[in-house]
Amino acid sequence: DAGVIQSPRHEVTEMGQEVTLRCKPISGHNSLFWYRQTMMRGLELLIYFNNNVPIDDSGMPEDRFSAKMPNASFSTLKIQPSEPRDSAVYFCASSPLGLGETQYFGPGTRLLVL
Amino acid sequence: DQQVKQNSPSLSVQEGRISILNCDYTNSMFDYFLWYKKYPAEGPTFLISISSIKDKNEDGRFTVFLNKSAKHLSLHIVPSQPGDSAVYFCAASSTSGTYKYIFGTGTRLKVLA
């Protein structure tokens, strides 16, 4: 299995621009998670989908962030407009069943907003 | 407020010696704990876990100890190897609650050859 796939691996953009991060979970996994990693706060859960339905988005920092999962094999995290404080590494993870199961992480997208 | 704290941002250990990584938590509802390991430019990978009904779990060179009264857990790596050099994240969840993983900020371990 190819594991969780994320694209792009690196993104540099200017403040105010729209950023879209993409994720393909492991085939057969029912749950998908988006995390953000920063030095100050470590890994923070942004949103969690189960069977393509958003279950908990309480970690999404503000309305500039949105996430979708149109089907079982694809999810996007969008930031519009982006700000310098959004600079971080964004990870997507999937698990076979859901919360409480081992989560398998993708390689991450390193985002830099200038 | 950080519910899971890893107070040592970094740790250096000589090859062959024991590495001890520490983690403290504040929420008494947490009853399932995990350690993830992360190499540069890769995502975190699951290493070992422990349920609150146990106070120790061992997997090869890796042992996790849980002290519920102190709300503290530690990861022991014996013997440490250069390939263990990575960032280690502690995570906690409540199996009677939301099950969400709450991660610490990580500890960077460097094993010196």
Interface residues (C-beta under 8 A of the other chain):
Chain A: V4 Y35 M39 M40 R41 G42 L43 E44 L45 Y48 D56 F91 A93 G98 L99 G100 T102 Q103 Y104 F105 G106 P107 G108
Chain B: Q2 V4 Q6 Y32 L34 Y36 A41 E42 G43 P44 T45 F46 S49 F89 A91 S93 T95 T98 Y99 K100 Y101 I102 F103 G104 T105 G106
